[in-house]
Amino acid sequence: DDALARRLGAVVRDPRQPLFARVEAANTLTKLGPLGSAATGDLVRVLERLQGTEQQPLQEAVVEALGQMGAPARAALPALARAANRSVDTDLALRRARDSI
């Protein structure tokens, strides 16, 4: 459902939300898979805004969500490439995401 995906994407994007809530929203988008693709833009913005290992659990959750969206998240590939080499865990999630997209 696009409306649900957009609401979840807004939670992930909102830095005023607690980190736990943002990670859980991204995890829910992961479970939605391609149905959550309306949040792709929000997830890409979050991934591009975070640097290094800043909020690493959120970065990993965002990457996993994009990977589970599959082909509808193809526009996120450049952002995923820029997120490489931040941490071992993020790189593992990136590899899985790229393989799925």
Secondary structure, 3 states (H helix, E strand, C coil): CHHHHHHHHHHHHCCCCCHHHHHHHHHHHHHHHHHHHHHHHHHHHHHHHCCCCCCHHHHHHHHHHHHHHCHHHHHHHHHHHHCCCCCHHHHHHHHHHHHHC
